[in-house]
Amino acid sequence: MQVFDLASLDWQPVRPDVARGVVGKTLRDGKVKVVLTRVEPRGKFELHRDSYAHLFYFLSGEGRLVIEGQTFAARAGVVVHIDAGQEHAYENIGNDDLVLFSLNLPTE
């Protein structure tokens, strides 16, 4: 069991190879990685593919998500599953931070 105060974790840059203006707090690292992610206004993840799946749960802000060429709204309450290998990107199109939980899921 692990209990900690989220405020005790530092915001760290996330994937600077494909992201700009994106920071995160890693809550769990292992087979399933869980990151509280914050995207500043006009920040984004460029189109890319990963060898693992994702589950995104958007908490606040306003964004745009692209999966395999299809565009979707990213806002509070939206949940997205992305299969391993699918091309995807997201960006903050609002004036406030876009905040989400990002889970990296192993392929089974």
Residue frames as qw, qx, qy, qz and C-alpha x, y, z in Angstrom:
[[0.000, 0.891, 0.454, 0.000, 0.00, 0.00, 0.00],
 [0.411, 0.041, 0.012, 0.910, 1.15, 3.52, -0.75],
 [0.054, -0.897, -0.437, 0.037, -0.42, 6.76, 0.45],
 [0.460, -0.118, 0.036, 0.879, 1.03, 10.14, -0.47],
 [0.134, 0.793, 0.256, -0.536, 0.11, 13.78, -0.86],
 [0.645, 0.605, 0.338, 0.322, -0.07, 14.72, -4.55],
 [0.034, 0.992, -0.089, 0.082, 1.36, 18.15, -3.68],
 [0.601, -0.627, 0.440, 0.228, 4.58, 16.41, -2.58],
 [0.740, 0.188, 0.498, 0.410, 5.32, 15.30, -6.16],
 [0.067, -0.555, 0.253, 0.790, 7.08, 17.64, -8.58],
 [0.699, 0.657, 0.149, -0.241, 5.77, 18.37, -12.07],
 [0.494, -0.359, 0.620, 0.493, 8.20, 16.83, -14.58],
 [0.398, 0.467, -0.421, -0.668, 8.42, 17.30, -18.37],
 [0.778, 0.151, 0.589, -0.159, 6.59, 14.52, -20.22],
 [0.734, 0.321, 0.508, 0.314, 8.01, 13.01, -23.42],
 [0.008, -0.781, 0.138, 0.609, 9.96, 16.06, -24.66],
 [0.297, -0.114, 0.762, 0.563, 10.67, 14.09, -27.86],
 [0.009, 0.425, 0.754, 0.502, 7.03, 14.50, -28.96],
 [0.240, -0.807, -0.538, 0.047, 5.48, 16.97, -26.49],
 [0.242, 0.322, -0.104, 0.909, 5.67, 20.71, -25.85],
 [0.325, -0.359, 0.165, -0.860, 4.23, 22.41, -22.77],
 [0.842, -0.271, -0.364, -0.293, 3.30, 19.09, -21.12],
 [0.010, 0.458, -0.745, 0.484, 4.23, 18.16, -17.54],
 [0.780, -0.270, -0.474, -0.308, 3.18, 15.30, -15.31],
 [0.393, -0.505, 0.639, -0.427, 3.23, 13.76, -11.85],
 [0.563, 0.116, -0.801, -0.164, 3.84, 10.01, -12.02],
 [0.666, -0.400, 0.264, -0.571, 1.50, 8.29, -9.57],
 [0.873, -0.137, 0.468, -0.031, 2.43, 4.73, -10.52],
 [0.361, 0.665, -0.590, -0.281, 5.25, 3.37, -12.62],
 [0.506, -0.167, 0.845, -0.052, 5.33, -0.27, -13.63],
 [0.289, 0.258, 0.856, 0.342, 3.39, -2.50, -16.00],
 [0.046, 0.827, 0.495, 0.264, 0.64, 0.11, -15.85],
 [0.341, -0.035, -0.159, 0.926, 1.93, 3.67, -15.64],
 [0.082, -0.839, -0.537, -0.042, -0.39, 6.36, -14.27],
 [0.363, -0.005, -0.033, 0.931, 0.43, 10.04, -14.76],
 [0.066, 0.853, 0.404, -0.324, -1.52, 13.14, -13.76],
 [0.500, 0.193, 0.364, 0.762, -0.83, 15.26, -16.84],
 [0.052, 0.833, 0.251, -0.490, -1.10, 19.03, -17.28],
 [0.518, 0.362, 0.426, 0.647, -0.96, 20.67, -20.71],
 [0.094, -0.502, -0.140, 0.848, -0.47, 24.44, -20.78],
 [0.507, 0.746, 0.237, -0.362, -2.49, 26.59, -23.21],
 [0.560, 0.733, -0.327, -0.206, -1.27, 25.84, -26.76],
 [0.281, -0.475, 0.834, 0.003, 0.77, 22.91, -25.41],
 [0.864, 0.257, -0.108, -0.418, 0.51, 19.59, -27.20],
 [0.646, -0.202, 0.712, 0.189, 1.57, 16.07, -27.97],
 [0.324, 0.476, -0.536, -0.617, 2.54, 15.74, -31.64],
 [0.918, 0.169, -0.135, -0.331, 1.21, 12.85, -33.74],
 [0.034, 0.514, -0.852, 0.089, 3.01, 9.67, -32.72],
 [0.869, -0.100, -0.407, -0.264, 2.55, 5.94, -32.16],
 [0.331, -0.573, 0.666, -0.346, 3.37, 3.93, -29.03],
 [0.419, 0.143, -0.893, -0.085, 4.00, 0.24, -28.44],
 [0.057, -0.264, -0.837, 0.476, 1.53, 0.31, -25.53],
 [0.116, -0.677, -0.615, -0.388, -2.13, 1.30, -25.23],
 [0.036, 0.141, -0.313, 0.938, -3.46, 4.41, -23.46],
 [0.207, -0.711, -0.670, -0.055, -6.46, 5.26, -21.39],
 [0.134, 0.206, -0.121, 0.962, -7.01, 9.02, -20.99],
 [0.209, -0.729, -0.645, 0.090, -9.50, 10.54, -18.56],
 [0.200, 0.456, 0.036, 0.867, -9.84, 14.30, -19.02],
 [0.322, -0.493, -0.623, 0.515, -10.47, 16.24, -15.81],
 [0.032, 0.855, 0.233, -0.462, -10.56, 19.89, -16.92],
 [0.130, -0.491, 0.436, 0.743, -9.76, 22.27, -19.74],
 [0.705, 0.603, 0.176, -0.330, -10.53, 22.22, -23.42],
 [0.281, -0.484, 0.707, 0.432, -8.57, 20.24, -25.96],
 [0.766, 0.454, -0.221, -0.399, -8.55, 18.47, -29.28],
 [0.603, -0.302, 0.735, 0.065, -7.60, 14.84, -29.71],
 [0.632, 0.502, -0.412, -0.423, -6.69, 13.14, -32.98],
 [0.617, -0.210, 0.758, -0.022, -6.71, 9.34, -33.34],
 [0.477, 0.152, 0.774, 0.388, -5.95, 7.79, -36.72],
 [0.093, 0.197, 0.452, 0.865, -7.02, 10.99, -38.50],
 [0.306, -0.688, -0.588, -0.295, -10.31, 11.42, -36.60],
 [0.090, 0.337, -0.325, 0.879, -10.74, 14.49, -34.38],
 [0.491, -0.583, -0.648, -0.008, -12.52, 14.46, -31.01],
 [0.220, -0.802, 0.126, -0.540, -13.20, 17.01, -28.27],
 [0.600, -0.070, -0.636, 0.480, -11.16, 16.59, -25.10],
 [0.274, -0.559, 0.126, -0.772, -12.93, 18.07, -22.07],
 [0.303, -0.262, 0.728, -0.557, -13.89, 17.12, -18.51],
 [0.753, 0.081, 0.467, -0.456, -15.53, 13.71, -18.33],
 [0.763, 0.509, -0.312, -0.246, -14.25, 12.36, -21.66],
 [0.681, -0.382, 0.619, 0.086, -12.57, 8.94, -21.52],
 [0.625, 0.638, -0.360, -0.267, -10.50, 7.70, -24.45],
 [0.814, -0.250, 0.500, 0.159, -8.92, 4.31, -25.14],
 [0.443, 0.748, -0.422, -0.256, -6.13, 4.21, -27.73],
 [0.992, -0.003, 0.102, 0.079, -4.82, 0.86, -28.90],
 [0.539, -0.508, 0.454, 0.496, -1.10, 0.20, -29.15],
 [0.451, 0.075, 0.626, 0.631, 0.21, 1.34, -32.52],
 [0.205, 0.821, 0.512, 0.150, -2.60, 3.82, -33.26],
 [0.337, 0.286, 0.007, 0.897, -1.43, 7.24, -34.38],
 [0.299, -0.814, -0.498, 0.022, -2.60, 9.88, -31.90],
 [0.297, 0.228, -0.173, 0.911, -2.05, 13.42, -30.65],
 [0.215, -0.814, -0.539, 0.024, -3.73, 15.95, -28.39],
 [0.305, 0.273, -0.082, 0.909, -3.48, 19.66, -27.76],
 [0.104, -0.599, -0.539, 0.584, -4.83, 22.29, -25.42],
 [0.186, 0.492, 0.451, 0.721, -7.00, 24.73, -27.40],
 [0.327, -0.847, -0.412, -0.082, -8.30, 26.62, -24.36],
 [0.072, 0.809, -0.240, 0.532, -7.01, 29.41, -22.13],
 [0.623, -0.590, 0.419, -0.297, -6.65, 27.21, -19.03],
 [0.107, -0.404, 0.907, 0.056, -4.60, 24.08, -18.40],
 [0.831, 0.047, -0.391, -0.393, -5.87, 20.83, -19.92],
 [0.287, -0.449, 0.776, -0.337, -5.62, 18.23, -17.14],
 [0.874, 0.074, -0.316, -0.361, -5.99, 14.47, -17.51],
 [0.681, -0.390, 0.620, -0.015, -5.04, 11.13, -16.07],
 [0.616, 0.539, -0.513, -0.261, -2.96, 9.20, -18.60],
 [0.793, -0.288, 0.531, -0.078, -2.58, 5.46, -18.17],
 [0.372, 0.527, -0.707, -0.289, -0.05, 3.51, -20.23],
 [0.868, -0.086, 0.355, -0.337, -1.34, -0.04, -20.58],
 [0.246, -0.375, 0.839, 0.308, 0.69, -3.06, -21.64],
 [0.701, 0.212, -0.437, -0.522, -0.39, -5.09, -24.65],
 [0.689, -0.302, 0.587, -0.300, -1.34, -8.55, -23.48]]
